[in-house]
Amino acid sequence: MGIALAFPIIFLLIILQTTIAGQITLLSGSTDLVLLWLSAWAIQGRVKSAWFWAILGGVCVAFISAIPFYIPIISYSATTFFARMINKRVWQSPLLMMFVVTILGSLLLYFSSYAAMTVNGISMSWKTSLIEIIIPSTLLNLFFSIPMYVIVKDTAQWAYPLEVNE
């Protein structure tokens, strides 16, 4: 069920990210709805398809983004890895896990994007990039992580209901 939900949800998130969420900015930073969804989805314990979602989300974002295609795929996969590892160790506080995974995933995505753009010859000063894009984007991701976690938790409970043994 989780794999069947991946395509419409990822595409809907990309549409929302490029239209509505892209207009909500803090300085020059904006939120990454796909990253937030993947972080929250990977934290859910019963979800079995988190890796498929990470690859699909990375490939779809790679098609619409100006950064090199491998950056979202690697960043989303690493974020899923962080979420799965943290889920095994800090399972009693899911909201804390969401904050930690959101911060780690956001920083990984934005720092690797900055590095890829620098290698490709797009010049932007480190200080400006950090102050205008990376920190505001991470803060926006933290702000939107709470409602995203609630939506993802409900979706995961619907997609993977608990089996009752009688």
N, C-alpha and C positions, 0 to 999 in steps of 0.2 A: 504494500500500500504506500509506503514511504517513497519508493522510486516513482510510482505513478503520480504522486503529488509534486515531485520535484520540478517537472517541466512547467506546469502552469504557474506555480508559486515563484520560481526563479524569474520567469518572463514577466510576471506581474511586478515583482520587486524591481527589475531593471527598468520597466516603464515608469514606475513611481520614482525611482532614483534619478532618471534622466529628465523627468518633467517637474514633479512637485518638490521632491526633496532637494533637487539641484538649485531651487530658488531660495531655499532656507539656508542662509550662509551666516557664518560668524567670521568677520574679516573676509578672508578669501577661502576659508575652509568650508567644506560641506560634509554631510553625513554619507556613510556608505551602508545602505540598507541591506545589501547582499551579505556583506561582512557580518553585520549584526545578526541576520537570520542564521547564517551558517554557524556563528558562535553559539547562539542559543540552541540551535538544533543539535549540535555536537555535545552539548552539556546534558541533554536529556538522556537518561540512563538506558531506556528501552529502545531507543532509536538504533536501528541496525544499518541504516543507509547513509550515514554521515559522510563517508568518503566519496560516495557517488555524488552527493549534493555539492561537496567542495570542488570536485573536478568540473561538474556541470556549471556551477556558478563562476568558476575561474575562466572557463572557456567562453561563456556568454559575455562576461564583463570584458574579456580580452577583445572580443569583436567590436565592442562599442567604445573602447578606450583608446586614447592616443599613446599610452605607455606600451612598452614591448609586451607581446602576448604572454610571455612566461611569468611576468611579475604577478598578475592576479592569480594565476594557477598555483604558483609556489606559495604565495602569501596566504591564500585561502586554505590550501592543504596544510600549511604549517599551523595556521590558526585552529584548524580541526584537530591536528595532533596535540596542540597545547590543551585544547578543551577536553579531549579524551583522557589525557594524562592527569590533568587537574581533577577531572571528575572521579578518577579512581582514588585520589588522595584526600580531597576536601569535599566529600559528598554531602556533608551536613549543612552547608550554606550555599545554596544554588545562586543567590543573588550576588554574593561575594565572588563566586566563580565567574559569573557573567561579567562583572566589572574587571576582574583580572584578565580574562580572555579578551575582552574588548580593548583594554589598554594594550596588551601585548600584540594582538592582531592589527590594531590601528597603527601602532608604531612600526611594526614590521612592514606593513603595506606602504605607508607613506615614506619611510626611510629608503626602502628598496626602490620605490618610484622615483625619489629624488636622485638616488645613485644611478639609476638607469637613464634618467634624463641628462644627468651630468656627463655620463659616458657617451651619450648620443649627441653631445654638443649643444644642448639647450642650457644656456647659462642663467643661473639664478643664484644669488648669494645665499650662503648657508643660513645666515642670521635671518634674512627676509623669509626664506622658506620655512624655517622653524617657527618664527613668530606669526607669520601671516597664514600659513597653511597647515602645518603638522599639528601644532598645539590646538588651534581652534577646531580642526577636524576631529581630533581625538576627544575633545570636550563635547562636541556635538554628538559623537558616537556614544559617549557615556550617557548623555542626556536621553537619547533615544533608546538606549539599551534596556531600560526598565519596561516601557510598554512593549517593546519587541519581544522581550523574554516572556511576558504574560501571554501574548498572542501565540508564540511558538510552543509554549508549554501546553496550552489548550489544544493546539493542532496536533501535537505529539500524542496527547492523551486520546484524541479522537482516532488518530491513525494507528496507534498501537495500544489498544485497550488492554487492561489487566485481565488475565485469564483467571476465572474463579473456579477452583476445584471443589467439588461437593463430595 
